């Protein structure tokens, strides 16, 4: 699975490079957090701040940008010792630990609602896939499940330039993430994400 992840990221970065050769781009690098929603809370219920996000957009015009988005989010929660039933019907007294990492790889479109303003709100939509690395430990006994699944991400945010009519500034965003992942009592992973980062133009 690790080789597959490395290959996927390498392909993704090569696409970014080829896109960058076609014209002026905007890039955004952010720290990200997330709060699990719905059935995802059956695995992890706590909000996490362990994540990052990178977005590169090619501006079709001053309102519409298209490009690629890659992120990483790490979810982790340890539950107190309790009695758990194993697949063979036996019981075990153990501490339960759930660790889930997601790596979304998304084709993304962003629509700028007020280009050129001091505050520049936008809405966005992403579709693609996500690598999910799900590890569960009952005491010292691991159960690992790694998959690549469909992923969707609608979002909204605001870009605040450091100076009037500037192109470098702070980007703050929120997004809803849906990953079509199924395992036992979880039929999908959904979480509310939020990002804070720096946006800037990348010129040839």
Beta strands, then each sheet from edge to edge (+ up, - down):
strand 1: 25-37
strand 2: 51-59
strand 3: 64-85
strand 4: 91-112
strand 5: 119-138
strand 6: 141-161
strand 7: 169-179
strand 8: 189-202
sheet 1: 1+ 2- 3+ 4- 5+ 6- 7+ 8- 1+
end
